[in-house]
């Protein structure tokens, strides 16, 4: 049985369902009498009106709804990168580059937590993207300098752990700063991790469990991760009768290089899944994201081969584009030649989004409401020499 594009898309959907932030938070919280349970942690002498929810990141609104579902929390603040229904006051910052809106959200967030009292219990709900969405620079550092720093870090090819450490060094929120600013010491964090292979103190640059609030001293629970997503995708495909393996849940390295390596390492007749977050060292002036960069490299690498490749962000957004990523096959390069799209030049110019959109290979889902890094799929046919052109309509 040959996997089709819709099979990889349905596996991606199954992965997103497994890390649904609203459900993950709701299942992690309960209030019984005066005992509040958050993950594996229990707090005594807690009334409903003492529960204060602060949600930061791309999945903030969904996570906040989960807290409200579970314990009926009525006090809170949500900070995220786009307007959305929210159970609490909403502040919208910008992503991936912080702006004046991010500065407003950062200052509002610090003010909100500082207003909590000693008897309050502060539940932080943290997901990826928070580093840019809410910023509060240290003295003598401007928002313009923060924005330029983020721009350079993103284009540097550094790992997300290295990037977040640099961000925390000039912030009053990151590196545990948000937790330290609170008026209550009764705190716990539920974390939706988008930083595979690194501790939860690196998610959103560790506003509640990093730096001065050392990870060993903070109470937290990871409720969603790339590992959970990858295994859910694998289980879905196995149930459909495919032979599946998970190569890694800590995917890292230069997107184009890693894509080629993953394709070459996949045995014929199988599907390989990888989860994590690669990087792109930007040298061109084009438009793209790390997943589309990987897919563009894969399209060139698999020309006329029996390979189907998908690279998709679990947040539904790949770089500064509207696409979640792209799905390509062994016919993509040939169709590019026929359409006058130069894939090699596009890759050299980091212009993956333009090229793949022209070929109809990008996948636009809109923001997913969750964020646990990226999912890649390689489906390789059992025999060499197959032309994707013959099967393209069957793949759709």
Buried (B, 14 or more C-beta within 10 A) or exposed (E): EBBBBEBBBBBBBBBBEBBBBBBBBBBBBEBEEEEBBBBEBEBEEBEEEBBBBBBBBBBBBBBBBBBBBBBEBEBBBBBBBBEBEBBBEBBBBBBBBBBEBBBBBBBBBBEBBEEBEEEBBBBBBBBBBBBBBBBBBEEEBEBEEBBEBBBEBBBBBBBBBBBBBBBBBBBBBBBBBBBBBBEBEBBBBBBBBBBBBBBBBBBBBBBBBBBEBEBEEBBBBBBBBBBBBBBBBBBBBEEEEBEBEBBBBBBBBBBBEBBBBBBEEBEEBBBBBBBBBBBBEBEBEBBBBBBBBBBBBBBBBBBBBBBBBBBBBBBBBBBEBBBBBBBBBBBBBBBBEEEEBBBEEBBEBBBBBBBBBBBEBBBEBEBBBBBBBBBBBBBBBEEEEBBBEEBBEEBE
